Amino acid sequence: MMISSVEFFENLPPKECASCGDVIDEMHECYGNDCQTCAEEKVL
């Protein structure tokens, strides 16, 4: 049985930082895989 697309997206796990594993508070225009802290460390 197929589930609706809404149900599929509601059941996705939260996005995690690729570097430290913390949960990322996503913004609609952001496709990054690192949290703000890790992203800032990479720039410096």
Stockholm file with secondary structure:
# STOCKHOLM 1.0

chainA/1-44         MMISSVEFFENLPPKECASCGDVIDEMHECYGNDCQTCAEEKVL
#=GR chainA/1-44 SS CCCCHHHHHHTSCCCBCTTTCCBCCCCTTCCCSSCHHHHHHHHC
#=GC SS_cons        CCCCHHHHHHTSCCCBCTTTCCBCCCCTTCCCSSCHHHHHHHHC
//
